[in-house]
């Protein structure tokens, strides 16, 4: 699957994405309980869908928001870490 390039444009768009990241982190426990392991599409401090894989979530986000920035995160109680 090819992913379109999203132009973040102005600082306002990036600030909105940063706000959505902060909202996700503040609500991580509730989101993990409600959407257990699914990938959620977040924009404007709201969940706009939950999907079984990243590709489905990303495609739905592009369909809903076009080139506007949006967040796709897996709803897990803790952020996974990997050792390299």
TAHU-V478599 format. One record per residue. N is the residue number from 1. RES is the residue in one letter. OMEGA is omega in radians with two decimals (NA if undefined). Layout:
N_RES_OMEGA ; N_RES_OMEGA
This chain:
1_X_3.09 ; 2_X_-3.14 ; 3_X_3.10 ; 4_X_3.09 ; 5_X_3.13 ; 6_X_3.09 ; 7_X_-3.13 ; 8_X_3.04 ; 9_X_-3.04 ; 10_X_3.07 ; 11_X_3.12 ; 12_X_3.13 ; 13_X_3.13 ; 14_X_3.11 ; 15_X_3.10 ; 16_X_3.11 ; 17_X_3.09 ; 18_X_3.08 ; 19_X_3.13 ; 20_X_3.07 ; 21_X_3.12 ; 22_X_3.12 ; 23_X_3.12 ; 24_X_-3.12 ; 25_X_3.14 ; 26_X_-3.09 ; 27_X_-3.04 ; 28_X_-3.08 ; 29_X_3.13 ; 30_X_3.13 ; 31_X_3.12 ; 32_X_3.12 ; 33_X_-3.07 ; 34_X_-3.02 ; 35_X_3.11 ; 36_X_3.03 ; 37_X_3.11 ; 38_X_3.07 ; 39_X_-3.10 ; 40_X_3.04 ; 41_X_-3.10 ; 42_X_3.03 ; 43_X_3.12 ; 44_X_3.07 ; 45_X_3.10 ; 46_X_3.06 ; 47_X_-3.12 ; 48_X_3.08 ; 49_X_3.10 ; 50_X_-2.98 ; 51_X_-3.08 ; 52_X_-3.12 ; 53_X_-3.10 ; 54_X_-3.07 ; 55_X_3.12 ; 56_X_3.14 ; 57_X_-3.13 ; 58_X_3.14 ; 59_X_3.11 ; 60_X_3.10 ; 61_X_3.11 ; 62_X_3.12 ; 63_X_-3.11 ; 64_X_-2.94 ; 65_X_3.13 ; 66_X_-3.09 ; 67_X_3.07 ; 68_X_3.12 ; 69_X_3.04 ; 70_X_-3.08 ; 71_X_2.97 ; 72_X_3.14 ; 73_X_3.05 ; 74_X_-3.10 ; 75_X_3.11 ; 76_X_-3.12 ; 77_X_3.10 ; 78_X_3.06 ; 79_X_3.12 ; 80_X_3.06 ; 81_X_3.12 ; 82_X_3.07 ; 83_X_3.08 ; 84_X_NA
